Every structure is written in C-alpha cells, then in structure tokens.
Amino acid sequence: MCQATVRFQGLVFPRVTERERSDMRRPGHHAGLQGCPGDEDPDAMLKGEANQAGAVIRSWANPPGQVRVAGFLAVALSLFACTPAPFPAAPSGPTSPPVSSPSALPPADTQHALQMASRILAGGLRLEESALMREPDLDPLSFLPAEGTQEQILARHAVQRRATFPDRSSFDEGNPSLWAPWRDGTLVAELATASGDPPQQTVELRYGEQVLFSAPAGLPSPALPLQGLWTFDGHWALEILMATPDVWAGRIFEDGEPVNEELGCEDAFGFQLLAGTPFYFCQRQGLIAAVYDGQAIDLHYSQIPHYRCCSESVLNPRQAEEMVSFFAVRDGAWYYVEIGAFD
C-alpha cells in the first residue's frame, strides 16, 4: 500500500489514501481517541477479518451520537501537498510541571532484558508478554509468536479484551469533542482551530458554561489532539497529542496540571482507568514505563507504537476496562503484551 504525506511549512505528516478514508470505522471506547480514527475491532483485525484500519480525519458514523468530522481538518489538509514518503518517526516533546506525585522512575538501564513471559506489577497487575518472530503484519493485522499460535495467545483474555469503554465522542458546533460525567453534570473537552497561517489548535474543557481549562494543541495533523477525557473520584484527566514541526508527543493533565515533567516524561500517552485506577505510559530517556495508581513501573521497552494513523493505527494500544494490550519493542525484538487485573 502506497503511503503519502502532507507537508505544511516544513511539517510532515502521513496522509491517508482515498481507499483508507472510505474504509474507516470508529471504535467504541471511553471518551478516548487512540491515535488515528478508524480503528477496527481488535479481535476481528487480529483474526484477519478486517482489511483496512484508520483515516486522516476522524470520522464518526451516524447515529448514535456520532457524526462525520469535516470542519477544520478538512480545510487544513486541503492546503497540504502530497508526496510519497514513509511514516515519520515521532519526535519527543517538551515537558511541563506536574501536580500528581507518582514515584520516580527507576534508572534507565538499556542493558537489562527481561526474560520472564509473565510477572506481577505494582497494584496487583499482571504483565503477560509473548515474543514475536518478526514485526506484526498490518493488512490484515496478524502476528507470529515464537511459541504457540496467535489464536492461543488471544484466547487467554478474550473476554476481558472485549469489555471496552463506551464511545463518548461528539461534534459540538462544528468542532470535535469528548464528554464525560463529572460531579452533578458533564465535562466537555472541545477542539477549536483558529484561522491563520499556520492554523493553531486549542483544547478547551468546560463544565456547563464554566471554562475549567485550556491548552494549546499545535497544528492540524492526521491524528486529533483530543486523545482522552476521563473522570474518577471527583478528578478529571485529559490527554492531548501535541503536534508541531518539532514535537509529536502526548501530554496528560490531571485536574488542570501537567504530569509530564515530574517523571521526566518526554511523551505521556495511553491514559485510561484500568480496573478503576489511573494508568498511563511514560517515555523517558529512550525507555517506557507504566504509571499505575501513581507508581512508576519500568517495562524495559524502547518503543510502544501509539498515535499511529491510517493502516498503522492497528498497532496502537487497545484499552479495555480490566486490561490494555499493545505491541512493544525491546532490544530490537517485537512483543505482544497484555497488562491487566487478571485472576
């Protein structure tokens, strides 16, 4: 499949083909837009039942409560020139002062390589890792384990993996948005794009008529900045993808305060409630940790594909109520990984 990019004042983003745009479909999960739109059901794709995944512009089917995004991205992308190019690497971004107080990350250790296929993590979570013979195939998504078969591996937690979060995306006055119940009302995170050269994006969080928080979100890109809105125990968390000519990285805000800098996270992504408790990934000095209930857990992976678009969106982490599944790289080798509250 030929890939193309969009270019805007030196900024290069992958651009979807017309075939991919026509085949996109929105997954259902909790107020989160993992990576690029159009992800198919993970089990269906891994079993070879899906032929396409993803599109540049977020699209939601009608009904219920989902509509097709046209607005700002369609206008912005119409300005871009299309040239053949590979999918670009995601650069690291700046960090900001945090409000939460998770424990410090373990020292980076690039020589250490985990040998266990399963281990218990903080908070009683279990990590189950399957080594792969090669990088996963994309169309359809499939992988070749070093031991056992793909079907055997996926069968282990198939029930938990299908318990995904409800879709809480919407389209508010021409702008894509996410909503989540909070206190006695509803929080709404909305993406707005200001006209200009280049067009700048901003995410605004409202509770009724009150604006609680706003943050810049960079330039229009193949992936929407709104990546997730979560509420828990009277608190809220917002995940934003920042896209600029120099930055392609996630930022997470808890109750309005950024969490990236305290742990030195160059990229914080994949926020969700796992068994009802906050969980996310943090990339630091070339290694990725998980943060669960405020405690950092070194995973010793150098890469977890995320915020991927178009045909590569099938590699993004898959969130469920009791688990998260993802692909990862350590010492040049690929793994399929599941972390969850497994019995």
MISE-607251 format. One line per field, with one value per residue (C-alpha): residue in one letter; residue number from 1; chain; x, y, z. Coordinates in nm, 4 decimals. Layout:
residues N
code: [A_...] $
pos: [NUM_...] $
unit: [A_...] $
u: [X_...] $
v: [Y_...] $
w: [Z_...] $
//
This chain:
residues 343
code: [M_C_Q_A_T_V_R_F_Q_G_L_V_F_P_R_V_T_E_R_E_R_S_D_M_R_R_P_G_H_H_A_G_L_Q_G_C_P_G_D_E_D_P_D_A_M_L_K_G_E_A_N_Q_A_G_A_V_I_R_S_W_A_N_P_P_G_Q_V_R_V_A_G_F_L_A_V_A_L_S_L_F_A_C_T_P_A_P_F_P_A_A_P_S_G_P_T_S_P_P_V_S_S_P_S_A_L_P_P_A_D_T_Q_H_A_L_Q_M_A_S_R_I_L_A_G_G_L_R_L_E_E_S_A_L_M_R_E_P_D_L_D_P_L_S_F_L_P_A_E_G_T_Q_E_Q_I_L_A_R_H_A_V_Q_R_R_A_T_F_P_D_R_S_S_F_D_E_G_N_P_S_L_W_A_P_W_R_D_G_T_L_V_A_E_L_A_T_A_S_G_D_P_P_Q_Q_T_V_E_L_R_Y_G_E_Q_V_L_F_S_A_P_A_G_L_P_S_P_A_L_P_L_Q_G_L_W_T_F_D_G_H_W_A_L_E_I_L_M_A_T_P_D_V_W_A_G_R_I_F_E_D_G_E_P_V_N_E_E_L_G_C_E_D_A_F_G_F_Q_L_L_A_G_T_P_F_Y_F_C_Q_R_Q_G_L_I_A_A_V_Y_D_G_Q_A_I_D_L_H_Y_S_Q_I_P_H_Y_R_C_C_S_E_S_V_L_N_P_R_Q_A_E_E_M_V_S_F_F_A_V_R_D_G_A_W_Y_Y_V_E_I_G_A_F_D] $
pos: [1_2_3_4_5_6_7_8_9_10_11_12_13_14_15_16_17_18_19_20_21_22_23_24_25_26_27_28_29_30_31_32_33_34_35_36_37_38_39_40_41_42_43_44_45_46_47_48_49_50_51_52_53_54_55_56_57_58_59_60_61_62_63_64_65_66_67_68_69_70_71_72_73_74_75_76_77_78_79_80_81_82_83_84_85_86_87_88_89_90_91_92_93_94_95_96_97_98_99_100_101_102_103_104_105_106_107_108_109_110_111_112_113_114_115_116_117_118_119_120_121_122_123_124_125_126_127_128_129_130_131_132_133_134_135_136_137_138_139_140_141_142_143_144_145_146_147_148_149_150_151_152_153_154_155_156_157_158_159_160_161_162_163_164_165_166_167_168_169_170_171_172_173_174_175_176_177_178_179_180_181_182_183_184_185_186_187_188_189_190_191_192_193_194_195_196_197_198_199_200_201_202_203_204_205_206_207_208_209_210_211_212_213_214_215_216_217_218_219_220_221_222_223_224_225_226_227_228_229_230_231_232_233_234_235_236_237_238_239_240_241_242_243_244_245_246_247_248_249_250_251_252_253_254_255_256_257_258_259_260_261_262_263_264_265_266_267_268_269_270_271_272_273_274_275_276_277_278_279_280_281_282_283_284_285_286_287_288_289_290_291_292_293_294_295_296_297_298_299_300_301_302_303_304_305_306_307_308_309_310_311_312_313_314_315_316_317_318_319_320_321_322_323_324_325_326_327_328_329_330_331_332_333_334_335_336_337_338_339_340_341_342_343] $
unit: [A_A_A_A_A_A_A_A_A_A_A_A_A_A_A_A_A_A_A_A_A_A_A_A_A_A_A_A_A_A_A_A_A_A_A_A_A_A_A_A_A_A_A_A_A_A_A_A_A_A_A_A_A_A_A_A_A_A_A_A_A_A_A_A_A_A_A_A_A_A_A_A_A_A_A_A_A_A_A_A_A_A_A_A_A_A_A_A_A_A_A_A_A_A_A_A_A_A_A_A_A_A_A_A_A_A_A_A_A_A_A_A_A_A_A_A_A_A_A_A_A_A_A_A_A_A_A_A_A_A_A_A_A_A_A_A_A_A_A_A_A_A_A_A_A_A_A_A_A_A_A_A_A_A_A_A_A_A_A_A_A_A_A_A_A_A_A_A_A_A_A_A_A_A_A_A_A_A_A_A_A_A_A_A_A_A_A_A_A_A_A_A_A_A_A_A_A_A_A_A_A_A_A_A_A_A_A_A_A_A_A_A_A_A_A_A_A_A_A_A_A_A_A_A_A_A_A_A_A_A_A_A_A_A_A_A_A_A_A_A_A_A_A_A_A_A_A_A_A_A_A_A_A_A_A_A_A_A_A_A_A_A_A_A_A_A_A_A_A_A_A_A_A_A_A_A_A_A_A_A_A_A_A_A_A_A_A_A_A_A_A_A_A_A_A_A_A_A_A_A_A_A_A_A_A_A_A_A_A_A_A_A_A_A_A_A_A_A_A_A_A_A_A_A_A_A_A_A_A_A_A_A_A_A_A_A_A_A_A_A_A_A_A] $
u: [0.0000_0.1454_0.1689_0.1744_0.2450_0.1088_0.3537_0.2927_0.5719_0.8264_0.5931_0.5478_0.2544_0.1324_-0.1653_-0.4387_-0.5316_-0.8840_-0.9208_-0.8312_-1.0660_-1.3568_-1.2915_-1.2545_-1.4711_-1.4719_-1.4165_-1.6130_-1.4112_-1.4310_-1.4024_-1.0708_-0.9388_-0.6455_-0.4099_-0.5824_-0.9500_-1.0976_-0.9599_-1.1431_-1.2357_-0.9014_-1.0032_-1.1542_-0.8385_-0.6072_-0.8115_-0.7834_-1.1459_-1.0659_-0.8987_-0.8497_-0.7812_-0.7678_-0.8012_-0.6512_-0.9659_-1.1706_-1.4983_-1.7937_-2.0905_-2.4479_-2.6284_-2.5948_-2.4247_-2.1539_-2.1085_-1.8532_-1.5801_-1.5321_-1.4596_-1.1148_-0.9130_-1.0677_-0.9810_-0.6312_-0.5482_-0.6680_-0.3697_-0.1136_0.0854_0.1020_0.4318_0.5308_0.7121_0.7459_0.5684_0.7741_0.9260_0.7560_0.9902_0.9987_0.8304_0.8781_0.7563_0.5659_0.5391_0.3073_0.0593_0.0414_0.3157_0.3950_0.7172_1.0343_1.1144_1.3795_1.7163_1.7347_1.9087_1.9456_2.1425_1.8714_1.6447_1.3528_1.3354_1.0018_0.6949_0.4749_0.5289_0.3305_0.3396_0.2542_-0.1059_-0.1562_-0.1489_-0.0024_0.2085_0.1999_0.4462_0.4726_0.7875_0.7234_0.9261_0.9005_0.7183_0.3369_0.1723_-0.0748_-0.3215_-0.4858_-0.3271_-0.1596_0.1471_0.3669_0.4554_0.7839_0.5851_0.2256_-0.0138_-0.1809_-0.5188_-0.3953_-0.2484_-0.5594_-0.7863_-0.6262_-0.8063_-1.0542_-1.3468_-1.1621_-1.0313_-1.3839_-1.5050_-1.4179_-1.5266_-1.8296_-1.7770_-1.8185_-1.7099_-1.9356_-1.9377_-2.0088_-2.0852_-1.8574_-1.5750_-1.4861_-1.5287_-1.5283_-1.7546_-1.7560_-1.9873_-1.8451_-1.9978_-2.3596_-2.3068_-2.0897_-1.7379_-1.6857_-1.3433_-1.3633_-1.1035_-1.1079_-0.8912_-0.8156_-0.7789_-0.4298_-0.1091_-0.0489_-0.3854_-0.3378_-0.5422_-0.6639_-0.8379_-1.0890_-1.2501_-1.5916_-1.8229_-2.1561_-2.0824_-1.7629_-1.4263_-1.2100_-0.9008_-0.7494_-0.4229_-0.2575_-0.2607_-0.0286_-0.1117_-0.3713_-0.2324_-0.3547_-0.4325_-0.6697_-0.5220_-0.8161_-0.6931_-0.8931_-1.1094_-1.1575_-1.3245_-1.2639_-1.3171_-1.4023_-1.0947_-1.0501_-0.7686_-0.7208_-0.4774_-0.3680_-0.1439_0.0795_0.1801_0.4239_0.7188_0.9398_0.7058_0.4871_0.4132_0.1362_0.0656_-0.1547_-0.3253_-0.4824_-0.7182_-0.5533_-0.1937_0.0524_0.2057_0.4888_0.7758_0.7913_0.8804_1.0750_0.8241_0.9109_0.5879_0.2938_0.0220_-0.2447_-0.4265_-0.7148_-0.8814_-0.7540_-0.9694_-1.0933_-0.7444_-0.5490_-0.2933_-0.0742_0.2615_0.5623_0.8615_1.1843_1.5404_1.4567_1.2706_0.8999_0.7432_0.3855_0.2365_-0.0382_-0.2047_0.0819_0.3570_0.6036_0.6822_0.9759_0.8722_1.2112_1.0563_1.2164_0.9014_0.5255_0.3555_0.0890_-0.0760_-0.0228_-0.2522_-0.4121_-0.3062_-0.0612_-0.3338_-0.3918_-0.0659_-0.1966_-0.2681_-0.6156_-0.7897_-1.0447_-1.1936_-0.9679_-0.6676_-0.4653_-0.2979_-0.0209_0.2831_0.6283_0.9954_1.2885_1.6471_1.5174_1.2728_0.8932_0.6470_0.2729_0.1888_-0.1168_-0.1337_-0.4382_-0.6146_-0.6044_-0.7026] $
v: [0.0000_0.3349_0.5930_0.9657_1.2615_1.6094_1.8956_2.2331_2.4851_2.2109_1.9926_1.6429_1.4206_1.0936_1.1369_0.8827_0.7448_0.7672_0.3922_0.4156_0.7094_0.5190_0.2144_0.3873_0.2958_0.4359_0.2008_0.2337_0.3191_0.5582_0.9184_0.8385_0.8831_0.6486_0.7585_0.7882_0.7392_0.4349_0.1575_-0.1704_-0.4204_-0.5563_-0.9210_-0.9002_-0.7468_-0.9896_-1.2764_-1.1334_-1.0209_-0.6535_-0.5301_-0.1630_0.0477_0.4228_0.7537_1.1011_1.2817_1.1485_1.0085_0.9057_0.7138_0.8378_0.7552_0.7197_1.0366_1.0226_1.2392_1.2819_1.5356_1.7753_2.1267_2.2393_1.9359_1.9159_2.2804_2.2466_1.9268_2.0725_2.3085_2.0277_1.8954_1.5180_1.3386_0.9722_0.9178_0.6647_0.7077_0.9638_0.8933_1.0733_1.3330_1.3905_1.6995_1.9455_1.8681_2.0713_2.0879_1.8222_1.8218_1.4500_1.2802_0.9404_0.7719_0.8426_0.6220_0.3543_0.4476_0.3870_0.0537_-0.0164_-0.3373_-0.5090_-0.7509_-0.9208_-1.2953_-1.3657_-1.4166_-1.3178_-1.1064_-0.9311_-0.5497_-0.2888_-0.2813_-0.6475_-0.6063_-0.8861_-0.8406_-1.1235_-1.0998_-1.3058_-1.2821_-1.2454_-1.3808_-1.0526_-0.7204_-0.7570_-0.7599_-0.4779_-0.5790_-0.7635_-0.7261_-1.0504_-1.1631_-1.4743_-1.5803_-1.7541_-2.0050_-2.1147_-1.9584_-1.6206_-1.7798_-1.9395_-1.6132_-1.4079_-1.6651_-1.6162_-1.2899_-1.2597_-1.1843_-0.9006_-0.7587_-0.7240_-0.5265_-0.1890_0.1587_0.3447_0.5920_0.9478_1.1428_1.4066_1.7044_2.0378_2.3423_2.2217_2.1073_1.7538_1.6991_1.4413_1.4311_1.2526_1.2614_1.4645_1.5589_1.6516_1.7384_1.6783_1.7773_1.8597_1.8868_2.0643_2.1192_2.4545_2.5718_2.9395_3.0763_3.1846_3.0819_2.8274_2.7443_2.6930_2.4447_2.4779_2.2332_2.3834_2.1975_2.3188_2.2296_2.3751_2.7350_2.7474_2.7071_2.4989_2.4591_2.5268_2.4262_2.4704_2.1620_2.2577_2.2281_2.0160_1.6692_1.3216_1.2432_1.4533_1.6236_1.5003_1.1585_1.1003_1.2555_1.0641_1.1310_0.9417_1.0081_1.3743_1.4260_1.4547_1.3717_1.4981_1.3541_1.5776_1.4975_1.7973_1.8224_2.0899_2.0899_1.9812_1.7861_1.4777_1.3723_1.3192_1.5450_1.4419_1.6891_1.5895_1.8498_2.1071_2.0292_1.8594_1.5338_1.5033_1.6836_1.5308_1.1928_1.3441_1.2105_1.3179_1.1519_1.0586_0.8582_0.5913_0.7247_0.5058_0.3681_0.0127_-0.1751_0.1694_0.3117_0.5654_0.4059_0.5509_0.5143_0.7439_0.7524_0.8689_0.8594_0.6069_0.3644_0.3327_0.2912_0.2351_0.4525_0.2866_0.4497_0.6998_0.4369_0.4105_0.0626_0.0202_-0.2017_-0.2015_-0.1375_0.1104_0.1510_0.1091_0.2177_0.4807_0.7779_0.5879_0.6721_0.5097_0.1484_0.1642_0.2584_-0.1143_-0.1120_0.1401_0.0157_-0.1328_-0.0240_-0.2272_-0.2000_-0.4584_-0.4578_-0.2957_-0.4810_-0.3440_-0.4209_-0.3295_-0.3396_-0.4310_-0.4717_-0.4739_-0.7608_-0.7345_-0.8479_-0.8708_-0.7634_-0.7654_-0.5883_-0.6327_-0.7250_-1.0943_-1.3634] $
w: [0.0000_-0.1013_0.1746_0.1286_0.3485_0.3945_0.4235_0.5806_0.6322_0.6898_0.8976_0.7558_0.8497_0.6972_0.4704_0.4192_0.0816_-0.0582_-0.0148_0.3543_0.4094_0.2600_0.4793_0.8150_1.1133_1.4672_1.7626_2.0844_2.3905_2.6806_2.5641_2.4031_2.0518_2.0483_1.7746_1.4425_1.3655_1.2030_1.4230_1.3746_1.6429_1.7719_1.7825_1.4353_1.2931_1.4684_1.3255_0.9755_0.9480_0.8844_0.5681_0.6446_0.9521_1.0015_0.8252_0.8471_0.9539_1.2492_1.1273_1.3394_1.1995_1.2435_1.4733_1.7753_1.8930_1.6290_1.3218_1.0491_1.1145_0.8274_0.9663_1.0483_0.9433_0.6012_0.5386_0.6804_0.4971_0.1698_0.1875_0.2064_-0.0877_-0.1257_-0.1842_-0.1333_0.1964_0.4775_0.8099_1.0066_1.3446_1.6322_1.7867_2.1608_2.3018_2.5870_2.9351_3.1914_3.5731_3.7219_4.0061_4.0864_4.2877_4.1409_4.2444_4.0495_3.7532_3.8013_3.6487_3.2763_3.2086_2.8397_2.9033_3.1054_2.9232_3.0914_3.0396_3.2093_2.9968_3.2933_3.6027_3.8730_3.8647_4.1264_4.2371_4.1593_3.7827_3.5744_3.2600_3.0069_2.7209_2.4027_2.1922_1.8182_1.5292_1.3408_1.3254_1.3100_0.9679_0.9070_0.6370_0.7984_1.1415_1.2484_1.4375_1.4522_1.8108_1.8875_2.0945_2.0456_1.7983_1.7640_1.8342_2.1566_2.2823_2.2037_2.3655_2.7089_2.7889_2.5027_2.7352_2.9157_2.5893_2.4516_2.7573_2.6057_2.7145_2.5773_2.2958_2.4260_2.1212_1.9702_1.7382_1.9089_1.6915_1.4138_1.6429_1.7559_2.1292_2.4089_2.7132_3.0480_3.3526_3.6420_3.9741_3.9030_3.5377_3.2344_3.1327_2.7651_2.6001_2.2642_1.9949_1.8175_1.5286_1.4803_1.1301_1.0488_0.8825_1.0224_1.1831_1.5585_1.7616_2.1209_2.3538_2.5951_2.8866_3.0065_3.2914_3.1923_3.0955_3.3021_3.1282_3.3628_3.1489_2.8079_2.6419_2.3017_2.0792_1.7945_1.4261_1.2447_1.1761_1.0751_1.4417_1.6514_1.9594_2.1719_2.2838_2.6006_2.8730_3.1987_3.5342_3.8579_4.2304_4.1694_3.9493_3.5741_3.3310_2.9771_2.7200_2.4319_2.1358_2.0703_1.7040_1.5858_1.3425_1.6345_1.8628_1.8252_2.1825_2.4342_2.7293_3.0197_3.2530_3.5838_3.7307_3.5052_3.5982_3.3590_3.4787_3.2240_3.3917_3.7402_3.5924_3.3047_3.0537_2.7033_2.5933_2.8209_2.6480_2.6769_2.9840_3.0961_3.4062_3.4458_3.6979_3.8034_3.8695_3.6585_3.4260_3.1503_2.9760_3.0173_2.7832_2.9456_2.8145_2.5481_2.7766_2.8550_3.1967_3.3042_3.5775_3.7803_4.0784_4.0927_4.0942_3.8057_3.6741_3.4361_3.1446_2.9675_2.6260_2.3879_2.1790_2.2132_1.8883_1.9587_1.7876_1.4617_1.1746_0.8762_0.8130_1.1067_1.3567_1.4201_1.6195_1.8761_2.2311_2.2858_2.6036_2.7991_3.1443_3.3071_3.0726_2.7963_2.5087_2.2890_2.0765_2.2036_2.1066_2.3316_2.2069_1.8504_1.9120_1.8906_2.1581_2.2009_2.5582_2.7810_3.1180_3.3314_3.6521_3.5657_3.8148] $
//
